[in-house]
Amino acid sequence: MLDTLGWEKKMSLTITTWRNRVCACMAVILLAGCAVTERIKSDMAVHEAENAYATRDYVAAAEAYRRSAEAGGGYGQYMLSWMYAEGKGVKRDQAEAEQWMRKAADSGYPAANFTMGVRSLGGVGEKRNPQAAAAYMLKAAEGEDEVAMFYLGLLHVYGTGVAADAGEALRWFRMAKAHGYPVQPLLLTEEGVAAQVKAKPRAVLGDARKPLDRKALVREIQGQLNRLGYPVGKPDGVAGSKTRAAIEAFQRAQGMKVNGRTDNELLEALKRAK
C-alpha cells in the first residue's frame, strides 16, 4: 500500500522549499532594482547639477546635488559638501559640509576619503587622528587616487598612523608614480626610501593645502579634456584610469610624448588646443 500521507508531506515540504527560494530570489531582484533606480536618480540629478553649475546657477546646482546625495550618490554628497563649505547656492554651513563629506567618504567616493584623510591628519576641522587619516587614505588610494597613494608612502616613511615600513612606502610611491603623480626620483629607490625611514623625520606632514592644490589642477585638466572631446566623466580631481587614457589619447593626437601625466605642461597644452 502506498504511503500517501508520507508522500503528501514530502510534496508539501518540497513546495514550501521552492516557494521560499522563489520569494528569496524575488526579494534580491527587487532590492537590486531599487538600487539601480536610486543610481539612475543620482546620475540624472548630477547631470542636471553639472549643467546648472556650468551656467553659475548655484541654487539649482545645489538642489540637484542634494537629490543625488539623498539618493546615495557619493559624488553628489561630495559636491554638496563643498557647496555648503563655500556657500554656493546654499547658506554657508560648516556642520552640513562636514556631514556630507563624511557621507561621501562612507559611500566610498575617493576624493571624499582623501579629503577626510587630510583633515584627520592635520586637524583641519577634525581632531588630529593619524590612524583614521591612514585608513581614509587607504580607501582613497584603492579608488585610484594618486595623491592618496603618495601620502600613504609618506605615512609609512614617517610612521604616522601606520608602522614605519620602507617596503610599503616604496610600493605606494611607485604606484603614485605609475598613476601620474610627480614623485621625487629619490623616493623611487629602495636605498632612498630606506634612508628617509632611517632618518626618522618629523611625524607631522606638511601643509595640507598642497595636495588640495594638486586636486584643483587635475580637476581643471579633466574639464579641459571634456571640452576637447576626450570624455573623462565628472571632474573630481582623481586621475584614474579613464583620465589617464584620455590624456594619452590627447598626447598622441598632438604629437606629444605619451606619458599620461597630469601636470602644468599638459594643462597649458590643453588650453591651447581647439
Salt bridges, closest charged atoms under 4 A:
GLU38 OE2 - LYS41 NZ 3.47
ASP43 OD2 - ARG39 NE 3.20
GLU48 OE1 - ARG67 NH2 2.53
GLU86 OE1 - LYS88 NZ 3.82
GLU98 OE2 - ARG119 NH1 2.95
GLU126 OE1 - ARG102 NH2 2.66
GLU144 OE2 - HIS179 NE2 3.68
GLU144 OE2 - ARG244 NH2 3.50
ASP145 OD2 - LYS215 NZ 2.17
GLU146 OE2 - ARG214 NH2 3.36
GLU168 OE1 - ARG171 NH2 3.04
ASP207 OD2 - ARG209 NH2 2.68
GLU220 OE2 - LYS271 NZ 3.16
